[in-house]
Amino acid sequence: MDNSYGTLFKITTFGESHGRGVGVVIDGCPAGIDLDKSFIQSELSRRKPGQSKIVTQRKEPDEFEILSGEFEGKSTGTPLTFMIWNTNQKSHDYSHIAEKFRPSHADYTYQEKYGVRDYRGGGRSSARETAARVAAGAVAKLALSQLGISIQAYVSQVGALTLNKPYTELDLGNTESNDVRCPDSAMAQQMFELIDKTRKNQDTIGGVVACVIKGAPVGLGEPVFDRFHAELGKAMLSINAVKGFEIGSGFEGVKQNGSEHNDPFFVEDGFVKTTTNNSGGVQGGITNGQDIYFNTAFKPVATIMKDQDSIDQHGNAAVVSGKGRHDPCVVPRAVPIVEAMAAVVTLDFYMRNKARQL
């Protein structure tokens, strides 16, 4: 089982949903990063459960401990280890699926691949693991902030409700002003009502998280296999419930002719820029200095509070009852996760790029 991501800034997450806790080891973290604990905690708090009635009601403070790699508030360059203890497990909520396969979960595939599975909340396949990613992403964000690189994600769609405005026309500073994390207050209210209605109907709904990376320099990414957007896509698709990724114009770009889609260059104040940015800040797999923007699509959460037909591990027909504490829509809590993985990818490529220079 591969639990690591990255080349130079490499993260390895560990732990299960109903084990003692989850954590991450960051190997290759640059020395001298000011580990602002209040900032790291604020990032974890954005992801933690129990924030509002439209997310899972599991009550986890998601407070962290740094076990290694820190001295006097700064990273030392040695492996930096974070631990986030689980405090509110209710493993008995899952005893009814000890031998049953929940539809669209990892139950069946884990059982077939490994011959054993932790059915308590999905074990390693649970989105609880993403708390560790957010801790690592917070460190990456702190490093990137020193380089003038910022990352901002927000909810742009819930079900059929779509915020049809480009990020350039939005005040992204409003993203944290509501429970949905949509920067448009009117649309946020509609999204909230849809998620709440879905919750009351004992069902779930999907959505899209948009993200923009500002300040990334020219030259991040490698030709062919390690293209910047290829690694960004891999990072996003590794997040629980993600089913789609697009960068720049994405699928909408196929409706344009090349003469419309191309991004003409010009020079302003000595800097090369483009008049449009359909490329999403990446050309030939390498960043071109423009804003990098992309969308990540999340499916409806697989656990619903309704009975579903399925089978057990012996192949017999079975009914899976809806129990436990789960998100009716994952996207509000996914915003900091998308930002975290974007930060890890960006910092890793920045470090790789520096390693190639004399």
C-alpha positions as CSV (number, residue, x, y, z in Angstrom):
1,M,0.0,0.0,0.0
2,D,1.6,3.3,-1.1
3,N,1.0,6.0,1.5
4,S,3.5,8.6,0.3
5,Y,3.4,11.5,-2.2
6,G,6.0,13.8,-3.4
7,T,9.6,13.7,-4.6
8,L,11.7,16.2,-2.5
9,F,8.9,17.5,-0.2
10,K,7.5,14.0,0.5
11,I,4.6,13.3,2.8
12,T,3.6,9.9,4.2
13,T,0.3,9.7,6.0
14,F,-0.7,7.0,8.5
15,G,-3.6,6.0,10.8
16,E,-7.2,4.9,10.4
17,S,-10.6,6.5,11.0
18,H,-11.3,4.5,14.2
19,G,-7.7,3.8,15.3
20,R,-5.8,5.9,17.9
21,G,-5.3,8.7,15.5
22,V,-4.0,9.8,12.1
23,G,-0.7,11.6,11.3
24,V,1.9,12.5,8.7
25,V,5.6,12.4,8.3
26,I,7.1,15.1,6.1
27,D,10.5,14.1,4.8
28,G,12.4,16.8,3.0
29,C,10.8,19.8,4.7
30,P,13.2,22.7,4.3
31,A,14.9,23.8,7.6
32,G,14.0,27.2,9.1
33,I,10.3,27.3,8.2
34,D,8.4,29.2,11.0
35,L,5.9,26.5,12.1
36,D,3.1,28.9,13.0
37,K,1.0,26.6,15.2
38,S,-2.0,28.8,15.3
39,F,-2.1,28.8,11.5
40,I,-1.7,25.1,11.3
41,Q,-4.5,24.6,13.8
42,S,-6.8,27.0,11.9
43,E,-6.3,24.9,8.7
44,L,-7.2,21.7,10.6
45,S,-10.2,23.5,12.1
46,R,-11.5,24.3,8.6
47,R,-11.5,20.6,7.7
48,K,-12.6,19.2,11.1
49,P,-16.1,17.5,11.4
50,G,-19.0,19.0,13.4
51,Q,-18.7,22.6,12.1
52,S,-22.3,23.0,11.1
53,K,-25.5,21.0,10.6
54,I,-24.6,20.4,7.0
55,V,-21.5,18.3,7.8
56,T,-20.9,15.1,9.8
57,Q,-21.6,15.5,13.5
58,R,-18.6,13.6,14.6
59,K,-17.0,15.8,17.2
60,E,-13.2,15.9,16.7
61,P,-11.1,18.9,17.9
62,D,-8.4,17.8,15.5
63,E,-5.7,19.3,17.7
64,F,-2.2,18.2,16.6
65,E,1.1,17.4,18.2
66,I,4.5,17.7,16.6
67,L,6.5,14.7,17.5
68,S,9.8,15.4,15.6
69,G,11.5,17.8,13.2
70,E,10.9,21.0,15.2
71,F,13.1,23.1,17.5
72,E,12.2,26.4,19.0
73,G,9.3,26.8,16.6
74,K,11.1,26.2,13.4
75,S,11.6,23.1,11.1
76,T,15.0,21.5,11.5
77,G,15.2,19.8,8.1
78,T,14.8,16.3,9.7
79,P,11.5,14.3,9.3
80,L,8.7,16.5,10.6
81,T,6.0,14.3,12.2
82,F,2.4,15.4,13.1
83,M,0.0,13.4,15.2
84,I,-3.8,14.1,15.4
85,W,-5.5,11.9,18.0
86,N,-9.0,10.4,17.4
87,T,-11.2,11.3,20.4
88,N,-14.8,10.6,19.3
89,Q,-14.9,7.2,17.6
90,K,-18.2,5.3,17.7
91,S,-17.0,2.0,16.2
92,H,-20.2,0.2,17.2
93,D,-22.0,2.3,14.5
94,Y,-20.3,0.0,11.9
95,S,-20.7,-3.4,13.4
96,H,-23.7,-4.0,11.1
97,I,-21.4,-3.9,8.1
98,A,-18.6,-6.1,9.4
99,E,-19.4,-8.7,6.7
100,K,-21.4,-6.5,4.3
101,F,-20.2,-4.4,1.4
102,R,-21.5,-0.9,1.3
103,P,-22.4,0.3,-2.3
104,S,-19.7,2.5,-3.9
105,H,-17.4,2.2,-0.9
106,A,-14.0,0.6,-0.7
107,D,-15.3,-2.3,1.3
108,Y,-15.4,-4.9,-1.5
109,T,-12.2,-3.8,-3.2
110,Y,-10.2,-3.7,0.0
111,Q,-11.5,-7.2,1.0
112,E,-10.6,-8.6,-2.4
113,K,-7.2,-7.0,-2.6
114,Y,-5.9,-7.5,1.0
115,G,-8.1,-10.3,2.3
116,V,-8.9,-8.2,5.4
117,R,-10.4,-4.7,6.0
118,D,-11.1,-2.4,8.8
119,Y,-14.9,-1.9,8.6
120,R,-14.9,0.8,11.3
121,G,-15.6,3.9,9.3
122,G,-13.7,2.5,6.4
123,G,-10.4,2.4,8.2
124,R,-7.6,3.6,6.0
125,S,-10.1,4.4,3.1
126,S,-11.9,7.0,5.3
127,A,-11.7,10.7,4.6
128,R,-10.4,11.0,8.2
129,E,-7.0,10.4,6.6
130,T,-7.2,13.8,5.0
131,A,-6.6,15.6,8.3
132,A,-3.0,14.5,8.0
133,R,-2.8,16.0,4.5
134,V,-4.2,19.3,5.7
135,A,-1.4,19.4,8.4
136,A,1.2,18.8,5.7
137,G,-0.4,21.3,3.4
138,A,-0.4,23.9,6.1
139,V,3.4,23.6,6.4
140,A,3.7,23.8,2.6
141,K,1.6,26.9,2.6
142,L,3.8,28.5,5.3
143,A,6.8,27.8,3.1
144,L,5.1,29.1,-0.1
145,S,4.0,32.3,1.6
146,Q,7.6,33.2,2.0
147,L,7.9,32.9,-1.8
148,G,4.9,35.0,-2.5
149,I,2.7,32.1,-3.6
150,S,-0.9,31.8,-2.4
151,I,-3.6,29.2,-2.8
152,Q,-7.3,29.8,-2.5
153,A,-10.1,27.3,-3.0
154,Y,-13.8,27.7,-2.8
155,V,-17.1,25.8,-3.5
156,S,-18.3,26.6,-7.0
157,Q,-21.0,24.0,-7.4
158,V,-23.4,21.9,-5.3
159,G,-25.6,19.5,-7.3
160,A,-27.0,21.5,-10.2
161,L,-26.4,24.9,-8.5
162,T,-23.4,26.4,-10.2
163,L,-21.6,29.7,-9.5
164,N,-21.2,30.8,-13.1
165,K,-18.6,33.5,-12.4
166,P,-14.8,33.2,-13.0
167,Y,-12.7,33.6,-9.9
168,T,-11.4,36.9,-11.2
169,E,-14.9,38.4,-10.6
170,L,-15.3,37.0,-7.1
171,D,-14.1,38.3,-3.8
172,L,-12.4,35.2,-2.5
173,G,-12.0,36.8,0.9
174,N,-15.7,36.0,1.5
175,T,-15.1,32.3,1.1
176,E,-14.9,31.6,4.9
177,S,-17.9,33.9,5.7
178,N,-20.5,31.0,5.4
179,D,-20.7,27.3,6.1
180,V,-20.7,26.3,2.5
181,R,-17.4,28.1,1.7
182,C,-18.8,29.8,-1.4
183,P,-17.6,33.4,-1.9
184,D,-21.0,34.5,-3.4
185,S,-23.4,35.0,-0.4
186,A,-26.6,34.6,-2.4
187,M,-25.4,31.4,-4.1
188,A,-24.0,30.1,-0.7
189,Q,-27.5,30.4,0.8
190,Q,-29.1,28.4,-2.0
191,M,-26.4,25.8,-1.7
192,F,-26.8,25.6,2.1
193,E,-30.6,25.1,1.6
194,L,-30.0,22.3,-1.0
195,I,-27.5,20.5,1.2
196,D,-29.8,20.7,4.2
197,K,-32.8,19.5,2.2
198,T,-30.7,16.6,1.0
199,R,-29.7,15.8,4.5
200,K,-33.2,15.8,5.8
201,N,-34.1,13.4,2.9
202,Q,-31.4,11.1,4.3
203,D,-29.4,11.4,1.1
204,T,-26.2,13.0,-0.2
205,I,-25.2,15.3,-3.0
206,G,-21.9,16.1,-4.8
207,G,-20.2,19.3,-5.9
208,V,-17.2,21.1,-7.3
209,V,-14.3,22.8,-5.5
210,A,-12.5,25.5,-7.6
211,C,-9.0,26.6,-6.8
212,V,-6.5,29.2,-7.9
213,I,-2.7,29.3,-7.3
214,K,-1.3,32.8,-7.5
215,G,2.4,33.8,-7.7
216,A,3.8,30.6,-9.0
217,P,7.0,31.3,-11.0
218,V,7.6,30.3,-14.6
219,G,9.2,26.8,-14.9
220,L,7.5,24.5,-12.4
221,G,6.8,21.1,-13.9
222,E,8.7,18.7,-16.1
223,P,8.0,17.7,-19.8
224,V,6.2,14.5,-20.6
225,F,5.3,12.4,-17.5
226,D,5.9,14.8,-14.6
227,R,3.9,17.7,-16.0
228,F,2.7,20.2,-13.4
229,H,-1.0,19.7,-14.2
230,A,-0.5,15.9,-14.4
231,E,0.8,15.8,-10.8
232,L,-1.9,18.3,-9.7
233,G,-4.5,16.0,-11.2
234,K,-3.0,13.0,-9.5
235,A,-3.0,14.8,-6.1
236,M,-6.6,15.9,-6.5
237,L,-7.8,12.5,-7.7
238,S,-6.2,10.9,-4.7
239,I,-8.6,12.7,-2.4
240,N,-11.6,10.7,-1.2
241,A,-14.8,11.0,-3.4
242,V,-13.0,12.9,-6.2
243,K,-14.2,11.8,-9.6
244,G,-13.1,14.6,-11.9
245,F,-10.3,17.2,-12.5
246,E,-9.9,19.9,-15.1
247,I,-7.5,22.8,-15.4
248,G,-7.9,26.0,-17.3
249,S,-10.7,25.9,-19.8
250,G,-11.0,22.2,-19.2
251,F,-13.9,20.4,-21.0
252,E,-15.4,23.7,-22.0
253,G,-12.4,24.4,-24.1
254,V,-13.4,21.8,-26.7
255,K,-16.2,24.1,-27.8
256,Q,-13.7,26.8,-29.0
257,N,-11.5,27.0,-32.1
258,G,-7.8,27.3,-31.6
259,S,-7.9,31.0,-32.6
260,E,-10.2,31.6,-29.6
261,H,-8.5,29.3,-27.2
262,N,-4.9,30.4,-27.7
263,D,-3.4,32.7,-25.1
264,P,-1.5,35.5,-26.9
265,F,1.7,36.8,-25.2
266,F,2.6,40.4,-24.4
267,V,5.2,42.2,-22.3
268,E,4.3,44.6,-19.5
269,D,6.8,46.2,-17.1
270,G,9.4,43.7,-18.3
271,F,7.2,40.7,-17.5
272,V,5.8,38.2,-20.0
273,K,2.0,37.9,-19.6
274,T,-0.9,36.5,-21.6
275,T,-4.0,38.4,-22.7
276,T,-6.2,35.4,-21.8
277,N,-5.5,32.3,-19.6
278,N,-7.3,29.4,-21.1
279,S,-4.2,27.3,-20.4
280,G,-4.8,27.7,-16.7
281,G,-1.2,28.8,-16.1
282,V,0.4,25.7,-17.5
283,Q,1.8,25.2,-21.0
284,G,3.7,22.1,-22.1
285,G,3.3,20.8,-18.6
286,I,5.3,23.8,-17.2
287,T,4.0,26.8,-15.4
288,N,4.0,30.0,-17.4
289,G,3.8,32.5,-14.5
290,Q,0.0,33.2,-14.9
291,D,-2.6,32.2,-12.3
292,I,-3.1,28.4,-12.1
293,Y,-6.8,27.6,-11.8
294,F,-8.6,24.2,-11.7
295,N,-11.7,22.4,-10.7
296,T,-12.1,19.2,-8.7
297,A,-15.4,17.3,-8.8
298,F,-16.6,15.3,-5.8
299,K,-19.3,12.6,-6.1
300,P,-22.2,12.3,-3.6
301,V,-21.0,10.7,-0.4
302,A,-21.5,7.0,-0.7
303,T,-22.9,6.5,2.8
304,I,-26.6,7.4,2.9
305,M,-29.1,7.1,5.7
306,K,-31.3,4.8,3.7
307,D,-31.3,1.0,3.3
308,Q,-29.5,-0.2,0.2
309,D,-29.4,-3.6,-1.5
310,S,-26.0,-5.2,-1.6
311,I,-24.2,-8.5,-0.8
312,D,-22.1,-9.8,2.1
313,Q,-18.5,-11.2,1.8
314,H,-19.9,-14.7,1.2
315,G,-21.8,-13.5,-1.9
316,N,-25.2,-13.6,-0.3
317,A,-27.8,-10.9,-0.9
318,A,-27.9,-8.4,2.0
319,V,-29.4,-5.1,3.0
320,V,-27.0,-2.3,4.2
321,S,-28.7,0.0,6.7
322,G,-27.8,3.6,6.9
323,K,-26.1,4.4,10.2
324,G,-23.3,6.5,11.6
325,R,-22.3,10.1,11.2
326,H,-21.5,11.3,7.7
327,D,-21.4,14.4,5.5
328,P,-24.5,15.0,3.3
329,C,-22.1,16.9,1.0
330,V,-18.4,16.8,1.3
331,V,-17.4,19.9,-0.6
332,P,-17.5,22.5,2.3
333,R,-14.9,20.5,4.2
334,A,-13.0,19.6,1.1
335,V,-11.9,23.2,0.4
336,P,-8.9,23.1,2.8
337,I,-8.0,19.6,1.5
338,V,-7.8,20.8,-2.1
339,E,-5.7,23.7,-1.0
340,A,-3.4,21.4,1.0
341,M,-2.7,19.0,-1.8
342,A,-2.2,22.0,-4.2
343,A,0.3,23.4,-1.8
344,V,2.2,20.1,-1.5
345,V,2.4,19.8,-5.3
346,T,3.5,23.4,-5.8
347,L,6.2,23.3,-3.1
348,D,7.5,20.0,-4.3
349,F,7.9,21.2,-7.8
350,Y,9.5,24.5,-6.6
351,M,12.1,22.5,-4.7
352,R,12.7,20.2,-7.7
353,N,13.2,23.2,-9.9
354,K,15.7,24.8,-7.5
355,A,17.6,21.5,-7.4
356,R,18.2,21.7,-11.2
357,Q,19.8,25.1,-11.0
358,L,23.5,25.9,-10.4
